[in-house]
Amino acid sequence: MARYIGSVCHLCRRVGDKLMLKGGRCQTPKCTMEHKRRVKIGRGRRRRVSDRGLQLVEKQKARFSYGMMERQFRRFFAEAERQPGVTGDNLKVMLEKRLDNVVYRLGFGDSRAQARQLVLHRHITLNGRRASVPSRLVKEGDIVAVKETSMRTEYFKRVLEEIKAKTVPAWLSLDRVKLVAQVVSQPILDEASFKFDGKTIVEYYSR
């Protein structure tokens, strides 16, 4: 499957917003967007962005945030459109239920990209079985855990210490000692800080 291998900081610059693609580094002065705010860039007037251009930016924010290529994101949108209810909200719920995002929300990874690597390298189990598909959608009652042998690695020993200070969404229940979590409900949209507007994405694909 195709994937983006370029600079993720470039993606933030493209949409003009900090998407937290590098986890904790994005909260430090080393962040490219922080540097951009401190330096005056360019001269003269900025060209006005069309409504279509603004819609594209919102769609790209969502796609970049969850590390998806266009074809995969379009499939997610089509499925959200088929479901009853508000399409924009359906899309947000589906994106939040991706396994790599759940691993990120639980604090096992500092970023979604890192969480994706943990899944790809089979450090994560889903309902007792090794999981290796980051885009797989979890459902209510699913158990997401760190593989027992992986718990002995230095990385997860550090996670055990750092996870004590992290906040886990209410729709996930986490045992911070065993690193075993359960999906207790559908994602609560009010809790998540989305960098994009779902309604604008719907408008983009409706044209």
N, C-alpha and C positions, 0 to 999 in steps of 0.2 A: 504493500500500500504506500502511496506517495506521502511524503511528509516534508515539512518545512525545515531546512537545515541552516538557514541564514541567521543573522543576528536578531535576537528577540527585541533588543533595544530599538532596532530599526522599525519594528512593528509599532511600538509605542509612539515613535516620532511620526509615523505615517498617519495615525489617527489623532495625534495631538493630545493624548491622554495617557496617564500612567496606568497600565493594565496589570501591574504586579506579577509580571511574568518570570521574575527572578527571585521571588519570595522576599526574604529579609533584606537583601541587597537594595531592593527598590525603596526601602525606607531610610536609606543612608544618603549622605551627600554624594556618593559615588554614582547614584542613579543618573542616567543620561537626561531624563526629563528635569531633574533638579538643576543640572548644569545648564540646560537650555533656558530655564527661567532666569538664571543669573547672567546669562550672556545675551546681549542684544543681537538678534539675528536679522540680517537683511536690511534693506532700505526701501523707502517709497511705500506706496499703498499696497495692501494685500488684496488679491483678487477675490471678489465675492463668490462664495460657493453656492451652487444651485441647490434647490430642494432635493433633486435626485442625488447630488453629491453628498448631502447631509445624510440621506437615507443609506447610501453606500457605506459611509463612515460608521454608522450604528451597526450595520450588519457585520462589518469587518471587526469592530470591537468585540462582538460576541464570538465570532469565529476565532480570532486570535486569542481571546481569553481562555477558551476551552481547547486550544491547540488542534483545530480541525481544518481540513482542506475543504474547498468549496463544494465538491460533489457530496461529501459526507454531510456537511452542514445542510445542504439543500434537501437531502433525504430526511434529516431530522425535522426540518421545517414542514415537509410534505406530510410526515406522520402527525405532527402537531396540528396541522390543518384538518386532518381527517377526524381527529378526536373532538368530542363535544366540548363546548365551552369557548373561552377566549383563546385564540390561537397564540397570541404573544405570551400569555401565561403558561399555556401548554408547553410551549417551546422552552421556557425557563425551567419548568419542572423536569422535562426530559433531560436537559443539559445538566441539571443538578444531580440527577439519578445515575449519571455515567459513573462507572466504577472508579476511574481515575480521579474524578472530582470528589467522590465519597472518601477515598483515601487521603486526598488533600484536606478536605473538611475535617477529618478526624485528627489531623496534625501529624500523620505519618510522614508526609513530605512537606517541604517548605514552599513548594510551588506545584502547580498542576503538572508541569513538565517532569518534575522529580517524582511525583506520584505515579505518573505514567510509566516511568522507568522501573519503579518498584513492581508494578503489575507485570510489565513485559519480562522482567527478570525473575518472575514467579516467587516473589517474596510474600505475596498476598494470597489468602484463601477465601473462597466464597462458599458458604455452607459446607465447610470441611474439605472442599476440593481446591486444588491449585487453580488460580485464575490467571490468564495471560492475555485477555482481551480488554484493553482499557475502555472501549466504547460500550461494553456490556451494561445494560440498565439493571439496577438493583430494584427489588420490590419489597413491600412491607413484610417484615419477618425474616429477611435475609440476614445472615451472620457474616460479617467481614472481619477478618483477623490477619495478624502477621503469622507467617508460617513458623512453626515451633523451632526448626533449625536456624531460621533467620534471626530469631530472638537473641542468639548467642553472638551475633556480629557486633562490631564496635559501633556501627551506624545505629542500630536499634537500641543499644545500651544508652547512646546519647539521646535518642528519641524518648526513652523512658524517663529521663531526667527532665527534658525540656517540655514534655507534654503536660506536665503538672500545671504549667502556667498558661496553657492554651485553652481557648473556649471552643466547645463543641456545640454545633447546632442542636436545637431541641428535638428535631426529628431523628436524631441519632443518639443511641445510648452507648457509652464507652466504658469499659473496664480499663482504667489507666495503669493497672499492674500487669494484666495479662495481654493488653493490647488486642482485646476482642470487643467488637462493636455489633450492635443490632440496629437495623432500620426499623424504627418504631412507628413511622407514619410517612405520609407524603411530604416532600420538601415544603417548608414554610417560607413562602416568597418574601414576606415582610422581614425575615431575619437575614436574608442574603443581600449583600451589597453588590448589585449588578452594575456593571460599567456601561450598560447599553439599554436602550429603550425598545421593548418588545413590539410595541405598536408601530414604531417607525420601520422595523424590520418587515412587519406584515405589509406595510405600504410599499416597501421596496420590491417585494416579490409579487405584489398584486398588479404591478404595471406591465 
